[in-house]
Amino acid sequence: MEILINFISAILLVLGVFLGISGAIGLFRFPDFYTRMHAAGVTDTLCTACIIGGLVLQAGFTLITVKLIFILLFTWYSSPAAGHALIKAAHKTGLRPLLRKDSEQEEKSS
């Protein structure tokens, strides 16, 4: 049984790291603020869930598990709210999303 728990935990940890790296790559590769925030917002919540899920399996039923679950709940509630607040602030200050026709004009002028 311990081997199965270790195996599932390892899969969750590797998946979490993969999602974190893919979100970081999205931050560098996407063209504008809104798509970058989408990449960060989607991957960080799932990344945190996978990593903390793997750590919970490793910790067993202890006080550490309770603390990890509280961290997960806090992240699930605060991360989407923070992303929404950042995007709303950017929109109110007049930052326009990069549209397809805008990106085609930039490519032609380059």
C-alpha positions in Angstrom: 0.0 0.0 0.0 2.9 2.4 0.8 4.3 1.8 -2.7 1.0 2.8 -4.3 0.8 6.0 -2.2 4.4 6.9 -3.1 3.7 6.3 -6.8 0.5 8.4 -6.8 2.3 11.1 -4.8 5.2 11.2 -7.3 2.8 11.4 -10.2 0.9 14.4 -8.6 4.2 16.1 -7.8 5.6 15.7 -11.3 2.3 16.8 -12.8 2.3 19.9 -10.5 5.8 20.8 -11.5 4.9 20.3 -15.2 1.9 22.6 -14.8 4.0 25.2 -13.0 6.6 25.2 -15.7 4.0 25.4 -18.5 2.5 28.4 -16.8 5.9 30.1 -16.5 6.5 29.4 -20.2 3.1 30.9 -21.0 4.1 34.1 -19.1 7.0 34.6 -21.5 5.5 33.3 -24.7 2.0 35.0 -24.8 1.8 38.4 -26.5 -0.2 40.6 -24.1 -1.1 41.0 -20.5 -4.5 39.4 -20.6 -3.3 36.1 -22.2 -0.3 36.0 -19.8 -2.7 36.4 -16.8 -4.9 33.6 -18.2 -1.8 31.3 -18.4 -0.8 32.2 -14.9 -4.3 32.0 -13.4 -5.2 28.7 -14.8 -2.0 26.8 -14.2 -1.2 28.1 -10.7 -4.4 26.9 -9.1 -4.1 23.4 -10.6 -0.4 23.3 -10.0 -0.9 24.1 -6.3 -3.6 21.5 -6.0 -1.4 18.7 -7.5 1.7 19.6 -5.5 -0.2 19.9 -2.2 -2.1 16.7 -3.0 1.2 14.9 -3.4 2.5 16.3 -0.2 -0.6 15.4 1.7 -0.2 11.8 0.5 3.4 11.8 1.8 2.5 13.3 5.1 -0.3 10.9 6.1 -2.9 12.0 8.5 -1.1 14.5 10.7 -1.2 18.1 11.7 0.9 18.8 8.6 -1.9 17.6 6.4 -4.4 20.0 8.1 -2.0 22.9 7.5 -1.5 21.8 3.8 -5.2 21.7 3.3 -5.6 25.2 4.8 -2.9 26.5 2.4 -4.7 24.8 -0.5 -8.0 26.4 0.4 -6.4 29.8 0.8 -4.7 29.5 -2.6 -7.9 28.4 -4.2 -9.8 31.4 -2.9 -7.1 34.1 -3.2 -5.5 33.2 -6.6 -8.6 33.7 -8.8 -9.6 36.8 -6.9 -6.1 38.3 -7.3 -6.1 37.5 -11.0 -9.5 39.0 -11.4 -8.5 42.2 -9.5 -5.3 42.6 -11.7 -7.2 42.2 -14.9 -10.0 44.5 -13.8 -7.4 47.2 -12.8 -5.6 46.8 -16.2 -8.9 47.2 -18.0 -10.0 50.2 -16.0 -6.6 51.9 -16.7 -7.2 51.5 -20.4 -4.9 48.6 -21.3 -6.5 47.1 -24.4 -6.1 43.4 -25.3 -4.0 42.6 -28.3 -6.4 41.7 -31.1 -5.6 39.6 -34.1 -5.6 42.5 -36.5 -3.2 44.4 -34.1 -0.8 41.5 -34.1 -0.8 41.2 -37.9 0.0 44.9 -38.2 2.9 44.6 -35.8 4.3 41.6 -37.7 4.1 43.6 -41.0 5.9 46.6 -39.6 8.7 44.5 -38.1 
